[in-house]
Amino acid sequence: MNFYKGGDDYRVFERTVSLMYDGGPDFDTKVSYICNDDDGVSPFLYDKVEVREGIRLRGQAFVNDRWGIASDLLYDLDTDNFDHLGFGPIYVFESMQLGVVYDFEDKILRILVGLPKQFM
């Protein structure tokens, strides 16, 4: 719940149901159904819900001990279009993994940092 100086307020209620599959150290995937309800008015664009109802797929697969590929997809069921469509490489260090995902919809790079071969 967000409150603003002018007396406006903005609320978001998010429901998510997910199925995760852990395929061992070389493959992880997570499929989620997302439903967002919002109420009120926000003066800021970053507060507003972009996807009211969607399906998200996140995963990572490794081709060897050091290199892998990450995916981050979010399909908007209301507009029948992808909101996120991201893929990129992952490199595994001794104590962490670092990935770079390019989102073809938003035209931005995302940096992923985590524990080695752990689901992000």
C-alpha positions in Angstrom: 0.0 0.0 0.0 1.4 3.4 -1.0 0.3 6.8 0.3 1.2 10.1 -1.4 1.2 13.8 -0.2 -1.9 14.8 -2.1 -4.0 12.2 -0.2 -4.0 9.6 -3.0 -3.3 6.0 -2.3 -2.5 3.0 -4.4 -2.8 -0.7 -3.5 -1.6 -3.8 -5.3 -2.7 -7.4 -4.4 -0.5 -10.0 -6.1 -1.3 -13.7 -6.3 1.2 -16.1 -7.6 1.1 -19.9 -8.1 4.3 -21.6 -9.2 5.6 -25.0 -10.1 9.4 -25.5 -9.8 11.4 -28.3 -11.3 14.9 -29.0 -10.0 16.7 -31.1 -12.6 19.9 -31.4 -10.5 22.9 -29.1 -10.8 22.5 -28.5 -14.5 18.9 -27.5 -15.0 16.2 -25.6 -13.1 12.9 -24.2 -14.3 10.0 -22.4 -12.7 6.6 -21.7 -14.3 4.3 -19.2 -12.5 0.8 -17.9 -13.0 0.6 -14.3 -11.8 -2.6 -12.3 -11.1 -2.4 -8.6 -10.0 -5.2 -6.5 -8.8 -4.7 -2.8 -8.1 -6.9 0.0 -6.7 -6.4 3.7 -6.3 -4.3 6.2 -8.2 -0.5 6.6 -8.4 1.4 9.7 -9.7 4.4 7.4 -10.5 4.7 5.1 -13.4 6.9 2.6 -11.6 4.1 2.0 -9.0 1.6 0.9 -11.6 1.0 -2.8 -12.4 2.1 -3.6 -16.0 0.8 -7.2 -16.2 -2.5 -7.9 -14.6 -2.6 -11.6 -15.5 0.3 -13.5 -16.9 2.5 -16.6 -17.2 6.2 -16.4 -16.2 8.9 -18.9 -17.2 12.3 -18.7 -15.6 15.0 -21.2 -16.0 18.7 -21.9 -16.4 20.5 -24.8 -18.1 24.2 -25.5 -18.0 26.2 -27.0 -20.8 29.3 -27.6 -18.7 30.7 -26.8 -15.2 31.3 -23.1 -16.1 28.8 -22.0 -18.7 25.0 -21.9 -19.0 22.0 -20.0 -20.4 19.3 -18.2 -18.5 15.7 -17.4 -19.6 13.2 -14.9 -18.2 9.9 -14.8 -20.0 6.6 -13.1 -19.0 3.6 -13.6 -21.2 0.7 -11.1 -20.6 -2.6 -12.9 -21.0 -4.6 -9.7 -21.3 -2.7 -8.4 -24.3 -1.6 -11.7 -25.8 2.0 -10.5 -25.9 5.3 -10.9 -24.1 6.1 -8.3 -21.5 9.6 -9.8 -20.9 11.5 -12.0 -23.4 15.0 -12.4 -22.0 17.8 -14.8 -22.7 21.5 -14.7 -21.9 24.7 -16.4 -20.8 25.7 -17.5 -17.2 29.2 -18.0 -16.0 29.9 -20.0 -12.8 32.8 -18.9 -10.6 34.0 -20.9 -7.5 31.7 -19.0 -5.1 29.1 -17.3 -7.3 27.5 -17.2 -10.7 27.0 -14.2 -12.9 24.6 -13.9 -15.7 23.6 -11.3 -18.3 20.1 -11.5 -19.7 19.0 -9.3 -22.7 15.3 -8.5 -22.7 14.2 -8.2 -26.3 10.9 -6.5 -25.3 12.3 -3.8 -23.0 15.6 -3.6 -24.9 17.6 -3.7 -21.6 20.3 -5.8 -20.0 19.7 -7.5 -16.6 22.5 -8.6 -14.4 21.9 -11.9 -12.5 24.1 -12.7 -9.4 23.7 -15.8 -7.3 25.2 -18.8 -5.7 26.8 -21.3 -8.0 24.1 -23.3 -10.0 21.3 -22.2 -7.7 17.9 -21.3 -9.1 17.4 -17.5 -9.5 
